[in-house]
Amino acid sequence: QPFNIEREIICEAHNVTFLCPDRFYPIPYGNWRKYFDVWTPLPSFNNSYGLHLWNFMNHKRKQVTAGSNSLVENLFISYCPKVYEVMVANNQTNITSSTFPKLI
């Protein structure tokens, strides 16, 4: 949905602004596995400021696989190309800040 100030800003107090959850969580936590599906066409997420991958819920289950054409792989290719390049070069499938401390 397009930005709508009445819908987005619930309260402004002490320099804190509240936005609708879909600005950072366009895929709700209950559907986190969808990040690992192949999407055709790829969603634009144009109405989001960021994407949360729900890493805690995915603890050691699903992995980013090079060549899988999954949504998460395509997000890394598009928005984190250096991390993706290192991941492929090192044959890594589980991306964490400890794996790539200088890049994340």
C-alpha positions as CSV (number, residue, x, y, z in Angstrom):
1,Q,0.0,0.0,0.0
2,P,1.2,3.5,-0.7
3,F,2.4,5.7,2.2
4,N,-0.5,7.3,4.1
5,I,0.4,9.5,7.0
6,E,-2.8,8.9,8.9
7,R,-2.3,5.1,8.6
8,E,1.5,5.1,9.1
9,I,2.2,7.5,12.0
10,I,0.2,6.2,14.9
11,C,1.9,8.4,17.5
12,E,4.7,10.9,17.5
13,A,6.1,11.5,20.9
14,H,9.6,12.1,22.1
15,N,10.9,11.9,18.5
16,V,9.5,8.3,18.0
17,T,7.5,7.4,15.0
18,F,5.5,4.2,14.6
19,L,5.1,2.8,11.1
20,C,2.9,-0.1,9.9
21,P,4.7,-3.4,10.3
22,D,4.7,-4.1,6.5
23,R,7.3,-1.4,6.1
24,F,9.9,-3.7,7.6
25,Y,8.0,-7.0,7.7
26,P,6.3,-7.4,4.4
27,I,6.4,-11.2,4.9
28,P,4.9,-11.8,8.4
29,Y,6.8,-14.0,10.9
30,G,4.3,-16.8,10.4
31,N,5.2,-17.0,6.8
32,W,9.0,-16.6,7.1
33,R,9.7,-19.8,5.1
34,K,8.4,-18.0,2.0
35,Y,11.8,-16.2,1.8
36,F,13.3,-19.5,0.8
37,D,10.7,-20.2,-2.0
38,V,11.2,-19.4,-5.7
39,W,9.0,-16.4,-6.5
40,T,8.0,-15.6,-10.1
41,P,7.9,-12.8,-10.6
42,L,10.1,-11.4,-7.8
43,P,8.2,-9.0,-5.5
44,S,9.4,-5.4,-5.6
45,F,8.8,-4.6,-1.9
46,N,8.6,-1.0,-3.0
47,N,6.5,0.0,0.0
48,S,9.1,-1.4,2.5
49,Y,12.1,0.2,4.0
50,G,13.8,-3.0,5.0
51,L,13.2,-6.8,5.2
52,H,13.4,-8.9,8.3
53,L,14.4,-12.5,7.6
54,W,13.3,-13.8,11.1
55,N,16.6,-15.5,11.8
56,F,15.6,-16.6,15.2
57,M,12.7,-18.7,13.8
58,N,14.9,-20.2,11.2
59,H,17.6,-21.3,13.7
60,K,19.7,-23.9,11.7
61,R,16.9,-25.0,9.4
62,K,16.6,-23.2,6.0
63,Q,19.8,-22.0,4.3
64,V,20.7,-19.7,1.5
65,T,21.7,-21.8,-1.4
66,A,23.6,-20.4,-4.4
67,G,21.8,-21.1,-7.6
68,S,18.5,-21.9,-5.9
69,N,16.8,-18.7,-7.3
70,S,15.0,-18.4,-4.0
71,L,13.7,-15.0,-2.9
72,V,16.4,-14.7,-0.2
73,E,19.1,-15.6,-2.7
74,N,17.8,-12.9,-5.1
75,L,17.6,-10.4,-2.2
76,F,21.3,-11.0,-1.3
77,I,22.3,-10.7,-5.0
78,S,20.4,-7.4,-5.4
79,Y,21.0,-5.7,-2.0
80,C,24.0,-7.4,-0.5
81,P,26.2,-8.4,-3.4
82,K,29.5,-8.4,-1.5
83,V,28.1,-10.7,1.2
84,Y,26.7,-13.0,-1.6
85,E,30.0,-13.0,-3.4
86,V,31.9,-14.0,-0.2
87,M,29.2,-16.6,0.5
88,V,29.6,-18.2,-2.9
89,A,33.4,-18.0,-2.8
90,N,33.6,-19.7,0.6
91,N,30.8,-22.2,-0.1
92,Q,28.9,-20.7,2.8
93,T,25.1,-21.3,3.1
94,N,24.5,-20.0,6.6
95,I,25.0,-16.2,6.7
96,T,25.8,-14.6,10.1
97,S,27.5,-11.5,11.3
98,S,30.3,-13.7,12.7
99,T,30.9,-15.2,9.3
100,F,31.3,-11.8,7.6
101,P,32.1,-9.4,10.4
102,K,33.6,-6.7,8.1
103,L,30.7,-6.8,5.6
104,I,27.6,-6.8,7.8
